[in-house]
């Protein structure tokens, strides 16, 4: 995947990260300039079932601190998910930048992460990859 590639109606703008499962890109629908989504693209040919399961689980969790899945395209080559875009930075990036959080801010972030995990656990789901890089800090103070 490269900047400018298209997945469905979405044009990839910049790569946000990558891991063993795939890559996450900020993307835009050219018919809606300025409205962004996060596209998770599998880089593994055998990942479509896992990606489909992830999308289904995300859609089943409606919580203000959990990123919403908007679309799943597991039949596409490569398979991908379209998730809501969270404007802000990851907790990892914040910690790299400021080195230390104020106690009140740390507690506010922790409380929201725990609310999200509690909602997932109540639905019978376990995240299995909770780490600062996967905690998104939105500009409005919301954590996802």
C-alpha positions as CSV (number, residue, x, y, z in Angstrom):
1,X,0.0,0.0,0.0
2,X,1.2,3.5,-0.8
3,X,-0.1,7.1,-0.4
4,X,-2.7,7.7,-3.1
5,X,-3.8,4.0,-3.4
6,X,-7.5,3.5,-3.3
7,X,-9.4,0.9,-1.2
8,X,-13.0,1.0,-2.3
9,X,-14.0,4.7,-2.3
10,X,-11.2,5.7,0.1
11,X,-7.9,7.2,-0.9
12,X,-4.9,6.5,1.4
13,X,-3.4,9.7,2.7
14,X,-0.7,8.6,5.3
15,X,0.4,5.5,7.1
16,X,-0.3,5.7,10.8
17,X,1.3,2.5,11.9
18,X,1.9,-1.2,11.2
19,X,2.2,-4.4,13.0
20,X,2.3,-8.1,12.4
21,X,-1.3,-8.1,11.3
22,X,-1.3,-5.2,8.9
23,X,-1.2,-1.4,8.5
24,X,-3.4,1.4,9.6
25,X,-3.9,4.4,7.3
26,X,-5.6,7.7,7.4
27,X,-7.9,7.8,4.4
28,X,-10.4,10.1,2.8
29,X,-13.5,9.7,0.6
30,X,-12.9,12.1,-2.3
31,X,-16.7,12.8,-2.3
32,X,-16.4,14.1,1.3
33,X,-13.2,16.2,1.5
34,X,-11.9,16.7,5.0
35,X,-13.8,13.8,6.4
36,X,-11.3,11.1,7.4
37,X,-11.4,7.5,8.4
38,X,-8.8,5.0,9.7
39,X,-8.4,2.0,7.4
40,X,-6.8,-1.2,8.7
41,X,-5.4,-3.2,5.9
42,X,-4.3,-6.8,6.2
43,X,-0.8,-7.6,4.9
44,X,-1.3,-11.3,5.5
45,X,-3.2,-13.3,2.9
46,X,-4.7,-15.6,5.5
47,X,-6.1,-12.8,7.7
48,X,-9.5,-12.2,6.2
49,X,-11.4,-14.4,8.7
50,X,-9.6,-12.7,11.7
51,X,-10.2,-9.3,10.3
52,X,-13.9,-10.0,9.7
53,X,-14.2,-11.2,13.3
54,X,-12.5,-8.1,14.6
55,X,-14.9,-5.9,12.6
56,X,-17.9,-7.8,13.9
57,X,-16.7,-7.5,17.5
58,X,-16.0,-3.8,17.1
59,X,-19.5,-3.2,15.7
60,X,-21.1,-5.0,18.6
61,X,-19.4,-2.7,21.1
62,X,-21.1,0.7,21.2
63,X,-19.2,2.7,23.8
64,X,-17.8,6.3,23.7
65,X,-14.3,5.0,24.5
66,X,-14.2,2.3,21.8
67,X,-13.4,3.1,18.2
68,X,-16.4,2.3,16.0
69,X,-16.1,0.1,13.0
70,X,-17.9,1.7,10.0
71,X,-17.4,-0.9,7.3
72,X,-15.7,-4.3,6.8
73,X,-14.4,-5.5,3.5
74,X,-12.9,-8.9,4.2
75,X,-13.8,-10.2,0.7
76,X,-11.6,-7.4,-0.9
77,X,-8.0,-8.1,-1.9
78,X,-6.4,-7.0,0.4
79,X,-9.1,-7.3,3.1
80,X,-9.6,-4.1,5.2
81,X,-11.7,-2.5,7.9
82,X,-12.9,1.1,7.9
83,X,-13.0,2.7,11.4
84,X,-13.9,6.0,12.7
85,X,-11.0,8.6,12.7
86,X,-9.8,9.8,16.0
87,X,-8.1,13.2,15.7
88,X,-5.3,13.3,18.2
89,X,-2.4,11.2,19.2
90,X,-1.7,7.9,20.9
91,X,-0.8,7.6,24.5
92,X,2.7,6.3,23.4
93,X,3.2,9.5,21.4
94,X,2.1,11.7,24.2
95,X,4.4,10.0,26.7
96,X,7.3,10.3,24.2
97,X,6.6,14.0,23.9
98,X,5.9,15.0,27.5
99,X,7.7,12.2,29.3
100,X,5.3,12.3,32.3
101,X,1.6,12.8,32.8
102,X,0.1,14.9,35.5
103,X,-1.7,12.6,38.1
104,X,-5.1,14.0,37.1
105,X,-4.6,13.4,33.4
106,X,-3.2,9.9,34.0
107,X,-6.3,9.1,36.2
108,X,-8.7,10.5,33.6
109,X,-7.1,8.4,30.8
110,X,-7.0,5.3,33.0
111,X,-10.6,5.7,34.0
112,X,-11.7,5.9,30.3
113,X,-9.6,2.9,29.3
114,X,-11.0,0.9,32.2
115,X,-14.6,1.8,31.2
116,X,-13.9,0.6,27.6
117,X,-12.3,-2.6,28.8
118,X,-15.2,-3.2,31.2
119,X,-17.7,-2.8,28.3
120,X,-15.7,-5.3,26.2
121,X,-15.5,-7.8,29.1
122,X,-19.2,-7.5,29.8
123,X,-19.8,-8.5,26.1
124,X,-17.5,-11.5,26.6
125,X,-14.5,-9.9,24.7
126,X,-10.9,-9.6,25.7
127,X,-8.7,-6.9,24.0
128,X,-5.4,-8.9,24.2
129,X,-3.2,-5.9,23.1
130,X,-3.7,-3.1,25.5
131,X,-0.6,-0.8,25.3
132,X,0.0,2.9,25.0
133,X,0.2,2.7,21.2
134,X,-3.4,1.4,21.1
135,X,-4.8,4.1,23.4
136,X,-5.9,7.1,21.3
137,X,-6.2,10.5,23.0
138,X,-8.7,12.7,21.1
139,X,-8.5,16.5,21.0
140,X,-11.7,16.7,23.0
141,X,-10.2,14.9,25.9
142,X,-11.9,11.6,24.9
143,X,-9.9,8.4,25.0
144,X,-10.5,5.5,22.6
